Amino acid sequence: MDKQTVSLIGVPTDIGAGHRGAAMGPEALRVARLAEKLERRGLKVIDRGNLQGPLNPWQPPEHGYRHLDEVIAWNTAVYTAVHQELQAGRLPIVLGGDHSLAIGSISAVARHCHDEGKRLRVLWLDAHTDFNTAQATPTGNIHGMPVACLCGIGPEGLTELSGSTPATTPDVFRYIGIRSVDEDEKRLVREASMQVHDMRHIDEIGMKRVMEEALAGLDEHTHLHVSFDVDFLDPSIAPGVGTTVRGGPNYREAQLCMEMIADAGRVASLDIVELNPAFDKRNQTAKLAVDLIESLFGKSTLIR
């Protein structure tokens, strides 16, 4: 059995965010020794360096979108890079950057699944549903819109990256950790019949049952993509994000979540986004994210 090869793809931009700083995320993850720790897990790691794209012009929204052309440029680069790694049989890990990058990343995964005859399942670990539209959001920040864009609701430059619109359908997503949704966005999420495991659901039935529900029905024909927004975690353990929302999963719940994903054995691509070192303390959030990614690739806290 050959070693699984993972490719790190740095995407140093905060183009879709409401705060500056997520552009420093890829470097913070490298400083927290992500590559070295994955190699210890028995993986072969190739660091592809950072993608290039336009600088953040920091302008107000136009027609409901902030920095649309720049977001399209970055996502086109992400799409190309991720698709290339998947075609070569490697597991791409996108080091963000803000969550708008998931549009390019998951569009590439969806295209790959279509070509390979695989079913796609996306675990969206996040405090937010990111299902906003230009009409529903007051800010126009595109990091609040990636799931809507992937489901075909949004500007053509973002919905058509994979060559077919929509790139995915709502039924492929499993939201975990949700606790902050705009009013108009709630209606859109309900209309799309998204599967939402919000914090109340986690409180009521526990992380174990939630993860069993979210992972149900996976088989060898399923490509599992994990889109990990670091603000999924409670800010008391992960202060290094631009959009903190109290009441997220604690350390043990987050570890259990990652360990159960690892147990399923189907992870084939990953985004790590919204890490913002400008808000962090001594890189603790990056270190925690790396710790959790180790668990996602099979580092268990127990001897089993």
ZAMARGU-4260 file (C-alpha; in steps of 0.2 Angstrom, whole numbers, plus 5000, padded with zeros to 4 digits):
<rodrens>
0) 5000/5000/5000 | 5008/5017/4995 | 5007/5031/5007 | 4993/5043/5005 | 5000/5059/4997
5) 4993/5076/5003 | 4996/5092/4995 | 4996/5108/5004 | 4989/5123/4994 | 4991/5140/5003
10) 4978/5153/4998 | 4984/5169/5007 | 4969/5181/5004 | 4956/5189/5015 | 4947/5195/4999
15) 4930/5188/5004 | 4930/5193/5023 | 4925/5208/5033 | 4941/5209/5043 | 4959/5209/5037
20) 4971/5196/5042 | 4965/5179/5036 | 4978/5181/5022 | 4991/5176/5035 | 4982/5160/5039
25) 4993/5148/5028 | 5009/5154/5036 | 5002/5152/5053 | 4997/5134/5049 | 5015/5131/5043
30) 5023/5139/5058 | 5012/5127/5068 | 5021/5113/5059 | 5006/5106/5049 | 5017/5097/5036
35) 5028/5089/5049 | 5014/5083/5060 | 5005/5075/5045 | 5021/5066/5040 | 5021/5059/5058
40) 5004/5052/5054 | 5012/5042/5040 | 5006/5053/5026 | 5018/5060/5012 | 5016/5079/5011
45) 5020/5090/4997 | 5019/5109/5000 | 5014/5117/4984 | 5017/5135/4991 | 5005/5149/4990
50) 4993/5153/4975 | 4994/5170/4968 | 4980/5182/4966 | 4974/5200/4966 | 4978/5211/4982
55) 4963/5215/4993 | 4957/5233/4987 | 4946/5235/5003 | 4931/5243/4994 | 4913/5244/4998
60) 4901/5232/4990 | 4895/5235/4972 | 4878/5228/4967 | 4878/5218/4983 | 4895/5210/4982
65) 4912/5216/4989 | 4927/5212/4978 | 4918/5201/4966 | 4931/5201/4952 | 4945/5198/4964
70) 4935/5184/4973 | 4932/5176/4955 | 4951/5177/4951 | 4956/5169/4968 | 4943/5155/4966
75) 4948/5151/4948 | 4966/5149/4955 | 4960/5137/4969 | 4949/5128/4957 | 4963/5124/4945
80) 4975/5119/4959 | 4963/5108/4968 | 4957/5099/4952 | 4975/5096/4947 | 4979/5087/4964
85) 4963/5077/4963 | 4967/5071/4945 | 4984/5066/4951 | 4977/5055/4965 | 4983/5067/4979
90) 4972/5073/4993 | 4972/5093/4992 | 4972/5103/5009 | 4968/5121/5005 | 4976/5132/5018
95) 4965/5148/5019 | 4962/5162/5018 | 4943/5166/5020 | 4929/5154/5017 | 4924/5161/5000
100) 4939/5150/4994 | 4928/5135/4997 | 4918/5140/4981 | 4934/5135/4970 | 4939/5121/4981
105) 4922/5112/4981 | 4918/5116/4963 | 4934/5106/4959 | 4929/5092/4970 | 4912/5091/4963
110) 4919/5091/4945 | 4931/5077/4950 | 4916/5067/4958 | 4906/5069/4942 | 4921/5063/4931
115) 4924/5048/4943 | 4906/5043/4946 | 4908/5047/4965 | 4895/5054/4976 | 4900/5069/4986
120) 4897/5073/5004 | 4903/5089/5012 | 4904/5092/5030 | 4903/5111/5034 | 4910/5114/5051
125) 4906/5132/5054 | 4897/5144/5066 | 4888/5151/5051 | 4878/5143/5036 | 4887/5154/5023
130) 4871/5153/5013 | 4869/5172/5010 | 4865/5181/4994 | 4868/5199/4988 | 4850/5202/4993
135) 4851/5194/5010 | 4867/5201/5017 | 4870/5219/5023 | 4889/5218/5021 | 4891/5210/5003
140) 4906/5200/5010 | 4907/5184/4999 | 4914/5173/5013 | 4895/5173/5019 | 4890/5166/5002
145) 4900/5150/4997 | 4887/5137/5000 | 4873/5147/4991 | 4886/5149/4976 | 4890/5131/4976
150) 4871/5127/4975 | 4869/5139/4960 | 4863/5154/4969 | 4875/5169/4965 | 4885/5178/4952
155) 4889/5167/4936 | 4908/5170/4939 | 4906/5159/4955 | 4892/5147/4951 | 4900/5141/4934
160) 4918/5137/4940 | 4916/5119/4937 | 4908/5121/4920 | 4891/5115/4926 | 4878/5125/4937
165) 4875/5121/4951 | 4892/5113/4956 | 4883/5104/4970 | 4865/5102/4977 | 4860/5106/4995
170) 4858/5087/4999 | 4877/5085/4999 | 4880/5096/5014 | 4880/5092/5032 | 4881/5108/5043
175) 4889/5106/5060 | 4891/5118/5074 | 4879/5132/5067 | 4875/5146/5079 | 4874/5162/5069
180) 4862/5164/5054 | 4855/5180/5047 | 4836/5182/5046 | 4834/5181/5027 | 4847/5168/5027
185) 4837/5157/5038 | 4823/5157/5026 | 4835/5152/5011 | 4842/5138/5021 | 4825/5131/5026
190) 4819/5133/5008 | 4834/5123/5002 | 4831/5109/5015 | 4849/5109/5021 | 4853/5097/5034
195) 4858/5108/5049 | 4866/5101/5065 | 4866/5117/5075 | 4873/5119/5092 | 4856/5116/5100
200) 4855/5099/5091 | 4873/5095/5097 | 4868/5100/5115 | 4852/5090/5115 | 4859/5073/5107
205) 4878/5075/5109 | 4892/5076/5096 | 4893/5057/5094 | 4875/5056/5088 | 4876/5071/5077
210) 4892/5064/5069 | 4883/5047/5066 | 4869/5057/5057 | 4881/5067/5047 | 4892/5052/5042
215) 4877/5041/5038 | 4877/5032/5021 | 4895/5035/5017 | 4902/5020/5006 | 4917/5017/4995
220) 4909/5027/4981 | 4908/5043/4992 | 4921/5057/4991 | 4921/5066/5008 | 4926/5084/5009
225) 4928/5093/5025 | 4927/5112/5025 | 4933/5117/5042 | 4930/5135/5047 | 4940/5138/5062
230) 4926/5149/5069 | 4917/5132/5071 | 4927/5131/5088 | 4922/5141/5104 | 4932/5157/5104
235) 4938/5153/5122 | 4949/5140/5114 | 4951/5148/5097 | 4952/5167/5097 | 4961/5168/5081
240) 4946/5171/5069 | 4938/5187/5063 | 4920/5182/5067 | 4919/5174/5084 | 4903/5167/5090
245) 4901/5161/5108 | 4894/5144/5112 | 4904/5133/5100 | 4911/5116/5102 | 4923/5114/5116
250) 4940/5105/5114 | 4933/5087/5118 | 4918/5089/5106 | 4929/5096/5092 | 4941/5081/5095
255) 4927/5068/5095 | 4920/5076/5079 | 4937/5075/5070 | 4941/5057/5077 | 4924/5051/5070
260) 4927/5058/5053 | 4944/5049/5053 | 4935/5033/5059 | 4924/5034/5043 | 4940/5033/5033
265) 4933/5043/5018 | 4941/5060/5019 | 4947/5065/5001 | 4949/5084/5002 | 4950/5097/5015
270) 4948/5116/5017 | 4955/5125/5033 | 4949/5143/5033 | 4946/5159/5042 | 4961/5157/5053
275) 4966/5175/5057 | 4983/5177/5066 | 4980/5195/5069 | 4967/5191/5082 | 4976/5176/5089
280) 4987/5174/5105 | 5004/5166/5102 | 4997/5156/5087 | 4987/5145/5099 | 4972/5144/5087
285) 4984/5138/5072 | 4991/5125/5084 | 4974/5119/5089 | 4968/5118/5071 | 4984/5108/5067
290) 4980/5097/5082 | 4962/5094/5076 | 4968/5090/5058 | 4980/5077/5065 | 4965/5069/5073
295) 4956/5070/5057 | 4970/5060/5049 | 4969/5047/5063 | 4978/5053/5078 | 4967/5046/5092
300) 4969/5052/5110 | 4966/5034/5116 | 4975/5018/5113 | 4963/5007/5104
</rodrens>
